[in-house]
Amino acid sequence: MLLAAGAARAENETSEPAPATEPLGIALEGFPYPYPVNLFPLSQEGERLRVAYMDVAPNGDANGRIVLLLHGTESAAGRHAIRPP
């Protein structure tokens, strides 16, 4: 079995490499997000910033509940994470 697995891996290594992809931009332009990305402009300490977000509509009837997921340094997510003892 090990010989067969090694031979199969060697065949895959000699196949053509995956096509090159475009590099992502500084704001992750080019990343294939599953929904459209919107930008919210704001100013913090005199610096103009943009917060990216996705507003995803419910599938079917809305239940009146909202989920807000934050990520990044300014969201202070580390303070709200549940950590094991």
C-alpha positions as CSV (number, residue, x, y, z in Angstrom):
1,M,0.0,0.0,0.0
2,L,2.8,2.5,0.8
3,L,4.4,1.9,-2.5
4,A,1.2,2.6,-4.4
5,A,0.6,5.8,-2.4
6,G,4.1,6.9,-3.0
7,A,3.8,6.2,-6.8
8,A,0.5,8.1,-7.0
9,R,2.0,11.1,-5.2
10,A,5.0,11.1,-7.5
11,E,2.6,11.2,-10.5
12,N,0.8,14.2,-9.0
13,E,4.0,16.1,-8.4
14,T,5.1,15.8,-12.0
15,S,1.7,17.1,-13.3
16,E,1.5,20.7,-14.4
17,P,1.4,23.3,-11.6
18,A,-1.8,25.1,-10.7
19,P,-2.4,28.3,-12.7
20,A,-1.1,31.5,-11.1
21,T,-3.8,33.7,-9.4
22,E,-3.8,37.4,-9.1
23,P,-2.5,38.7,-5.8
24,L,-5.0,40.2,-3.4
25,G,-5.0,44.0,-2.9
26,I,-4.3,45.6,0.4
27,A,-8.0,45.7,1.2
28,L,-8.4,42.1,-0.1
29,E,-9.6,43.2,-3.4
30,G,-10.0,40.1,-5.6
31,F,-11.0,37.8,-2.8
32,P,-14.0,35.7,-3.9
33,Y,-16.4,36.7,-1.1
34,P,-19.8,34.9,-1.2
35,Y,-21.8,38.1,-1.0
36,P,-21.2,41.7,-2.2
37,V,-18.9,43.8,0.0
38,N,-20.0,47.3,1.0
39,L,-17.8,50.0,2.4
40,F,-18.8,52.3,5.3
41,P,-16.7,55.5,5.4
42,L,-15.7,57.0,8.7
43,S,-13.0,59.1,10.4
44,Q,-10.9,58.2,13.4
45,E,-8.4,60.6,14.9
46,G,-8.5,62.7,11.7
47,E,-7.8,59.7,9.5
48,R,-10.3,58.7,6.8
49,L,-11.1,55.0,7.0
50,R,-13.5,52.5,5.4
51,V,-15.1,49.5,7.2
52,A,-16.0,46.7,4.8
53,Y,-19.2,44.7,5.5
54,M,-21.6,42.2,3.9
55,D,-25.3,42.7,4.4
56,V,-26.7,39.2,3.9
57,A,-30.5,39.0,3.5
58,P,-32.3,36.0,5.2
59,N,-33.2,32.9,3.2
60,G,-37.0,32.8,3.5
61,D,-39.0,34.7,6.1
62,A,-37.0,37.0,8.4
63,N,-37.3,36.1,12.1
64,G,-36.4,39.6,13.4
65,R,-33.0,38.5,14.8
66,I,-29.7,40.1,13.8
67,V,-26.2,38.6,13.9
68,L,-23.2,41.0,13.9
69,L,-19.8,39.4,13.5
70,L,-16.8,41.7,14.1
71,H,-13.2,40.9,13.1
72,G,-10.0,42.8,13.4
73,T,-8.0,44.8,15.9
74,E,-10.4,47.6,16.4
75,S,-13.3,45.3,17.2
76,A,-11.5,44.0,20.3
77,A,-12.8,40.5,19.6
78,G,-10.1,39.0,21.9
79,R,-11.8,40.6,24.9
80,H,-15.1,38.9,24.1
81,A,-13.8,35.5,23.1
82,I,-14.6,32.6,25.4
83,R,-11.2,31.0,26.3
84,P,-10.7,27.7,28.0
85,P,-9.2,27.9,31.5
